[in-house]
Amino acid sequence: MGVTGNKIVFIEDADNSDSVLEHHGIDKSTVRHLKNGQFFTPGFIDTHTHAPQYAMLGTALDKELCDWLSWYTFPTEAKFADPEFAAHIYNKAVGRLLNNGTTTVSYFGTTHLKACQILCDIIESKGQRAYVGKVNMDTNCPEYYRELTENSVEDTKRFIDSVLDRKNPLLTPVITPRFAGTCSRELLQKLGQLAQETQLPIQTHISECTTECAWVKDLFPETQNYADVYDKHNLLTPKTILAHGVYLTEAELNLIKKRKCALSHCANSNASIRSGILDVRELLNRGIKVGLGTDMSAGYSPSVLDAMRSSLLVSNVLTVRQPQGYQWLPYKEAFKLSTLGGATAMGLDDVIGNFQVGKDFDALLIDCDVTHSPFDTYPWDTMEDLVQKFIYQGDDRNITEVYVSGRRVK
């Protein structure tokens, strides 16, 4: 594989290396040869996570969703009104994700304009590719963390302008209503209008747990279902990422497919706070775009490797109760969801997601024989064996180099 600047310029068989190098005018001395046990993969893509919740990662999982938000999440996120606190946590969060090989991520921030701008500063300084959203919510949340509707919209516009003014192709603002239950009709309507005007991506939550679904139905009795709430406010578009989707009905799945939205599958989170189990095979069979999400901190790991493992485990468990012939999620497909699937969900599959000529070089160098590797290798291991061992047992120690758009960031 040849990389010039930030682009992949060729992929050729190594057996023809001399003629390939000559054809592309490349000096042999600049060629890098990988050792046994090493290989490159495309960078991991996290289609749904909460940057501020890194502060509570690995704790506070004793409640179900609605109580979890009230008891732990809203109080934690409210602390990000303090810029110094925000900078401290975000520096750790972005660094941890990059160290775990997450080259691209769709972040929820908080409602605080300044804190979200600080998050962008840190992402930019570390070289990650990201969507960043200033969270919107103006109802059904604690007074100390509630926005006025007009302020929410105006701060969102200011945030969008401040991100676009950076002219950084790796950084994109994303319109982020937290979820239907914490947004008034007026706020949803104005955010939908803003999305139409700006043509920016949208991210939100949908159908994560049964209590939430029932609550949203009561809040919006004039709509047919949860997905229809978003659709009536122009928030279902080909650029929309919907997190969870555990309890989507037939009508909702058809609507999401029709609107060309994507789903972020957050298997760890769904299990950790007992929300439910998503049948990702059903989504894939319907041709719905799917990526993987860590959803920290309801998901207790910030690693996309864990998102893959959780997805594989959940699929295996589901298979036990399915009729014969049901196709579980194999490791190759989970790996694809963590790379090209995520890129497709985020509308970036023409730029990243796999090693294809013309795409940006977002890549991880994996070393299966690194010192203190969490797994062992043997002379008889094939390359496929090594890839499987990395997926099922590897961690950040095996991810020795990380590249985003051709730049080494680890």
C-alpha positions as CSV (number, residue, x, y, z in Angstrom):
1,M,0.0,0.0,0.0
2,G,1.3,3.4,-0.9
3,V,0.4,6.6,0.9
4,T,1.2,10.1,-0.3
5,G,0.3,13.0,2.0
6,N,-3.0,11.9,3.5
7,K,-4.2,9.7,0.6
8,I,-3.9,6.1,-0.3
9,V,-2.5,6.2,-3.8
10,F,-2.1,2.5,-4.6
11,I,-2.6,-1.0,-3.2
12,E,-0.5,-3.7,-5.0
13,D,0.7,-7.2,-4.5
14,A,4.0,-7.2,-2.6
15,D,5.4,-9.8,-5.0
16,N,5.6,-7.1,-7.6
17,S,7.1,-4.5,-5.3
18,D,10.0,-3.5,-7.5
19,S,7.9,-2.7,-10.6
20,V,5.2,-1.1,-8.5
21,L,7.7,1.2,-6.8
22,E,9.3,2.1,-10.1
23,H,5.9,2.8,-11.7
24,H,4.9,5.1,-8.9
25,G,8.3,6.8,-8.6
26,I,8.9,5.7,-5.0
27,D,12.4,5.3,-3.5
28,K,13.0,1.9,-2.0
29,S,14.6,3.4,1.0
30,T,11.2,5.0,2.0
31,V,9.4,1.6,2.0
32,R,8.4,0.2,5.4
33,H,8.3,-3.5,5.9
34,L,6.1,-4.9,8.7
35,K,7.4,-7.6,11.0
36,N,5.7,-10.9,11.6
37,G,2.7,-10.4,13.8
38,Q,2.1,-6.9,12.6
39,F,-0.7,-5.6,10.3
40,F,-2.6,-2.5,9.5
41,T,-6.3,-2.1,9.9
42,P,-8.6,0.9,9.0
43,G,-9.1,3.2,12.0
44,F,-12.0,2.3,14.4
45,I,-15.2,4.4,14.2
46,D,-17.4,5.1,17.2
47,T,-20.8,6.3,16.0
48,H,-22.2,7.2,19.4
49,T,-20.5,8.3,22.6
50,H,-20.8,11.0,25.3
51,A,-17.6,12.8,25.9
52,P,-18.6,14.3,29.3
53,Q,-19.6,11.0,30.7
54,Y,-16.0,9.9,30.6
55,A,-15.9,11.4,34.1
56,M,-18.1,8.6,35.4
57,L,-16.9,5.7,33.2
58,G,-17.1,2.3,34.9
59,T,-19.3,3.5,37.7
60,A,-23.0,4.3,38.4
61,L,-24.5,1.4,36.6
62,D,-27.0,0.3,39.3
63,K,-30.0,2.3,37.8
64,E,-32.0,1.9,34.6
65,L,-32.0,4.6,32.0
66,C,-34.4,7.3,33.3
67,D,-33.2,7.0,36.9
68,W,-29.6,6.7,35.7
69,L,-29.9,10.1,33.9
70,S,-31.5,11.8,36.9
71,W,-29.2,10.4,39.6
72,Y,-25.9,10.4,37.9
73,T,-25.7,11.7,34.3
74,F,-27.3,15.1,34.5
75,P,-25.4,16.1,37.7
76,T,-22.1,15.0,36.1
77,E,-22.8,16.9,32.8
78,A,-23.8,20.0,34.7
79,K,-20.3,20.3,36.0
80,F,-19.1,21.1,32.5
81,A,-20.3,24.7,33.1
82,D,-16.8,25.1,34.5
83,P,-14.4,25.4,31.6
84,E,-11.4,24.1,33.6
85,F,-13.3,21.0,34.6
86,A,-14.4,20.5,31.0
87,A,-10.8,20.8,29.7
88,H,-9.5,18.4,32.2
89,I,-12.0,15.6,31.4
90,Y,-12.1,16.1,27.7
91,N,-8.3,16.0,27.4
92,K,-8.4,12.6,29.1
93,A,-11.4,11.3,27.1
94,V,-10.1,12.2,23.7
95,G,-6.7,10.9,24.5
96,R,-8.1,7.6,25.8
97,L,-10.2,7.1,22.6
98,L,-7.3,7.8,20.3
99,N,-5.1,5.4,22.4
100,N,-7.7,2.7,21.8
101,G,-7.6,3.3,18.1
102,T,-10.8,5.4,17.6
103,T,-9.8,7.6,14.7
104,T,-13.3,8.9,14.1
105,V,-16.1,9.5,16.6
106,S,-19.5,11.1,16.9
107,Y,-19.5,12.9,20.2
108,F,-22.4,14.2,22.3
109,G,-21.1,17.2,24.4
110,T,-23.2,19.0,27.0
111,T,-25.6,22.0,26.8
112,H,-22.7,24.3,27.5
113,L,-21.4,26.3,24.5
114,K,-18.0,27.0,25.9
115,A,-17.4,23.5,27.0
116,C,-18.3,22.1,23.6
117,Q,-15.8,24.6,22.0
118,I,-13.2,23.4,24.4
119,L,-13.9,19.8,23.3
120,C,-13.3,20.9,19.7
121,D,-10.1,22.6,20.7
122,I,-8.8,19.3,22.3
123,I,-10.0,17.1,19.4
124,E,-8.3,19.4,16.9
125,S,-5.0,19.6,18.9
126,K,-4.9,15.7,19.1
127,G,-5.8,15.2,15.4
128,Q,-8.9,13.1,15.8
129,R,-11.7,13.1,13.2
130,A,-15.0,13.9,14.8
131,Y,-18.6,15.0,14.7
132,V,-19.3,17.2,17.8
133,G,-22.7,18.1,19.1
134,K,-23.9,20.7,21.6
135,V,-26.7,18.9,23.4
136,N,-30.1,20.5,23.3
137,M,-32.8,20.0,26.0
138,D,-35.3,22.4,27.4
139,T,-37.8,20.2,29.2
140,N,-38.2,17.2,31.6
141,C,-34.8,17.7,33.0
142,P,-33.4,19.3,36.3
143,E,-33.7,23.0,36.5
144,Y,-30.0,23.3,37.0
145,Y,-29.4,21.7,33.7
146,R,-32.3,23.0,31.6
147,E,-32.0,25.4,28.7
148,L,-34.4,28.1,27.6
149,T,-35.6,27.1,24.2
150,E,-34.4,30.2,22.4
151,N,-31.0,30.1,24.2
152,S,-30.6,26.4,23.1
153,V,-31.1,27.3,19.5
154,E,-29.0,30.4,19.5
155,D,-26.1,28.7,21.3
156,T,-26.3,25.8,18.8
157,K,-26.0,28.3,15.9
158,R,-23.0,30.0,17.6
159,F,-21.5,26.6,18.1
160,I,-22.0,25.6,14.5
161,D,-20.5,28.8,13.3
162,S,-17.5,28.5,15.6
163,V,-16.7,25.0,14.3
164,L,-17.2,25.9,10.6
165,D,-14.9,28.9,11.1
166,R,-12.0,26.6,12.0
167,K,-12.1,25.3,8.4
168,N,-10.9,21.9,9.7
169,P,-12.0,19.1,7.4
170,L,-11.7,16.6,10.2
171,L,-14.2,18.5,12.5
172,T,-17.9,18.7,11.8
173,P,-20.7,20.1,14.0
174,V,-23.7,17.9,14.4
175,I,-27.2,18.9,15.5
176,T,-27.9,17.1,18.8
177,P,-31.4,17.0,20.4
178,R,-30.7,14.7,23.4
179,F,-33.9,12.7,22.8
180,A,-37.5,13.4,22.3
181,G,-38.4,13.3,26.0
182,T,-36.2,16.2,26.9
183,C,-37.0,18.5,24.0
184,S,-40.2,20.5,23.5
185,R,-42.0,20.5,20.2
186,E,-40.8,24.1,19.6
187,L,-37.2,23.1,20.1
188,L,-37.5,20.0,17.9
189,Q,-39.1,22.1,15.2
190,K,-36.4,24.7,15.3
191,L,-33.6,22.2,15.3
192,G,-35.2,20.4,12.3
193,Q,-35.4,23.7,10.5
194,L,-31.7,24.4,11.3
195,A,-30.8,21.0,10.0
196,Q,-32.6,21.8,6.7
197,E,-30.9,25.2,6.4
198,T,-27.4,23.9,7.2
199,Q,-27.6,20.4,5.8
200,L,-25.6,19.2,8.8
201,P,-25.7,15.7,10.3
202,I,-28.1,15.0,13.2
203,Q,-27.7,12.6,16.1
204,T,-30.1,11.6,18.9
205,H,-31.4,8.6,20.8
206,I,-34.4,6.4,20.0
207,S,-36.2,3.5,21.6
208,E,-33.5,2.6,24.2
209,C,-35.7,1.1,26.9
210,T,-39.4,0.3,27.3
211,T,-40.0,3.0,30.0
212,E,-38.6,5.7,27.7
213,C,-40.7,4.5,24.8
214,A,-43.9,4.6,26.9
215,W,-43.0,8.1,28.2
216,V,-42.4,9.5,24.7
217,K,-45.7,8.0,23.5
218,D,-47.5,9.9,26.4
219,L,-45.6,13.1,25.7
220,F,-46.5,13.1,21.9
221,P,-49.9,11.5,21.6
222,E,-50.5,13.1,18.2
223,T,-47.7,11.0,16.6
224,Q,-47.8,7.4,15.4
225,N,-44.6,6.3,17.2
226,Y,-41.2,7.4,18.5
227,A,-39.6,7.7,15.1
228,D,-42.6,9.7,13.9
229,V,-41.9,12.3,16.5
230,Y,-38.5,13.0,14.9
231,D,-39.9,12.7,11.4
232,K,-42.7,15.3,12.0
233,H,-39.9,17.7,13.0
234,N,-37.7,17.1,9.9
235,L,-35.1,15.3,12.0
236,L,-35.0,12.0,10.1
237,T,-32.6,12.5,7.1
238,P,-29.9,10.5,5.3
239,K,-27.5,12.3,7.7
240,T,-29.3,11.2,10.9
241,I,-27.6,8.8,13.4
242,L,-30.1,7.2,15.8
243,A,-28.6,5.5,18.8
244,H,-29.9,2.2,20.2
245,G,-33.2,1.5,18.5
246,V,-33.8,-1.6,20.6
247,Y,-37.7,-1.5,20.5
248,L,-38.4,-0.1,17.0
249,T,-41.6,-1.4,15.5
250,E,-42.1,-2.6,11.9
251,A,-43.5,0.8,10.9
252,E,-40.5,2.6,12.5
253,L,-38.0,0.4,10.8
254,N,-39.7,1.0,7.4
255,L,-39.7,4.8,8.1
256,I,-36.0,4.8,9.1
257,K,-35.1,2.8,6.0
258,K,-37.2,5.1,3.8
259,R,-35.5,8.2,5.3
260,K,-32.0,6.5,4.9
261,C,-31.1,7.1,8.5
262,A,-28.4,5.1,10.3
263,L,-28.6,3.2,13.6
264,S,-25.7,3.1,16.1
265,H,-25.6,-0.3,17.8
266,C,-24.5,0.1,21.5
267,A,-24.5,-3.5,22.7
268,N,-22.5,-2.9,25.9
269,S,-24.7,0.0,27.0
270,N,-27.9,-1.8,26.2
271,A,-26.9,-4.6,28.5
272,S,-25.1,-2.6,31.2
273,I,-28.1,-0.6,32.2
274,R,-30.5,-3.4,31.3
275,S,-32.2,-1.5,28.5
276,G,-32.7,-4.5,26.2
277,I,-31.1,-6.5,23.4
278,L,-31.0,-5.2,19.8
279,D,-31.2,-7.8,16.9
280,V,-28.7,-6.1,14.7
281,R,-29.2,-8.9,12.1
282,E,-32.7,-7.6,11.6
283,L,-31.4,-4.2,10.7
284,L,-28.7,-5.5,8.4
285,N,-31.2,-7.8,6.6
286,R,-33.4,-4.7,6.0
287,G,-30.5,-2.8,4.5
288,I,-30.4,-0.2,7.3
289,K,-27.1,1.5,7.8
290,V,-25.5,0.3,11.0
291,G,-22.3,1.4,12.9
292,L,-21.1,0.5,16.4
293,G,-21.2,2.9,19.4
294,T,-19.5,2.6,22.8
295,D,-22.1,5.0,24.4
296,M,-19.8,5.7,27.4
297,S,-20.6,5.8,30.2
298,A,-23.8,3.6,30.0
299,G,-21.3,1.5,28.1
300,Y,-18.4,0.9,30.5
301,S,-15.7,0.7,27.9
302,P,-14.4,3.5,25.6
303,S,-13.0,1.0,23.2
304,V,-14.5,0.0,19.9
305,L,-12.9,-3.4,20.4
306,D,-15.3,-3.8,23.3
307,A,-18.1,-2.7,21.1
308,M,-17.3,-5.4,18.6
309,R,-17.0,-8.1,21.4
310,S,-20.3,-7.0,23.0
311,S,-22.0,-7.1,19.6
312,L,-20.7,-10.5,18.9
313,L,-21.7,-11.8,22.4
314,V,-25.2,-10.3,22.2
315,S,-25.7,-11.8,18.7
316,N,-24.6,-15.2,19.9
317,V,-27.1,-15.1,22.9
318,L,-29.9,-14.0,20.6
319,T,-29.1,-16.9,18.2
320,V,-29.9,-19.5,21.0
321,R,-33.5,-18.4,20.9
322,Q,-33.9,-18.0,17.2
323,P,-35.2,-20.6,14.7
324,Q,-32.6,-22.8,12.9
325,G,-31.0,-21.0,10.1
326,Y,-30.8,-17.6,11.9
327,Q,-27.5,-15.9,11.0
328,W,-25.5,-14.7,14.0
329,L,-23.0,-11.9,13.6
330,P,-19.6,-13.3,12.6
331,Y,-16.4,-11.5,13.7
332,K,-15.6,-10.3,10.1
333,E,-19.0,-8.6,10.0
334,A,-18.5,-7.0,13.4
335,F,-15.1,-5.7,12.3
336,K,-16.7,-4.2,9.2
337,L,-19.4,-2.5,11.3
338,S,-16.5,-0.9,13.4
339,T,-14.9,0.5,10.2
340,L,-16.7,0.8,6.9
341,G,-20.1,0.4,8.6
342,G,-19.4,3.3,10.9
343,A,-18.1,5.4,8.0
344,T,-21.3,4.7,6.1
345,A,-23.5,5.5,9.1
346,M,-21.7,8.9,9.4
347,G,-21.8,9.6,5.7
348,L,-18.0,9.4,5.4
349,D,-17.7,6.1,3.4
350,D,-16.3,8.0,0.4
351,V,-13.5,9.3,2.6
352,I,-12.6,6.6,5.2
353,G,-13.7,3.1,6.4
354,N,-11.4,0.8,4.4
355,F,-8.1,0.8,2.5
356,Q,-9.2,2.0,-1.0
357,V,-7.3,4.1,-3.4
358,G,-8.3,7.7,-3.1
359,K,-9.4,7.5,0.6
360,D,-7.7,9.1,3.5
361,F,-5.2,7.0,5.4
362,D,-6.9,6.5,8.7
363,A,-5.2,3.4,10.1
364,L,-4.0,1.4,13.1
365,L,-0.7,-0.5,13.2
366,I,-1.4,-3.7,15.2
367,D,1.4,-5.6,16.8
368,C,0.4,-9.0,18.1
369,D,3.8,-9.7,19.6
370,V,4.3,-6.4,21.4
371,T,5.8,-6.6,24.9
372,H,3.1,-7.3,27.5
373,S,0.6,-8.3,24.8
374,P,-2.6,-9.6,26.5
375,F,-2.5,-12.7,24.3
376,D,0.1,-15.2,23.0
377,T,0.9,-16.1,19.4
378,Y,2.5,-19.2,17.9
379,P,4.5,-19.9,14.8
380,W,1.5,-21.8,13.2
381,D,-0.9,-18.8,13.6
382,T,-2.2,-17.6,10.3
383,M,-2.9,-14.0,9.6
384,E,-6.6,-14.7,10.1
385,D,-5.8,-16.3,13.5
386,L,-3.9,-13.1,14.5
387,V,-6.8,-10.9,13.5
388,Q,-9.2,-12.9,15.5
389,K,-7.0,-12.9,18.5
390,F,-6.7,-9.2,18.3
391,I,-10.4,-8.7,18.0
392,Y,-11.3,-11.0,20.9
393,Q,-8.3,-10.4,23.2
394,G,-6.4,-7.4,22.1
395,D,-6.3,-4.0,23.7
396,D,-4.5,-0.6,23.4
397,R,-1.1,-2.3,24.0
398,N,-1.4,-4.0,20.6
399,I,-2.4,-0.7,18.9
400,T,1.1,0.7,18.5
401,E,0.5,3.5,16.0
402,V,-2.6,5.5,15.0
403,Y,-3.0,7.6,11.9
404,V,-5.7,10.1,11.0
405,S,-5.7,11.5,7.5
406,G,-2.1,10.5,7.1
407,R,-0.9,12.1,10.3
408,R,0.4,9.9,13.1
409,V,-1.4,10.8,16.3
410,K,-0.1,7.9,18.5
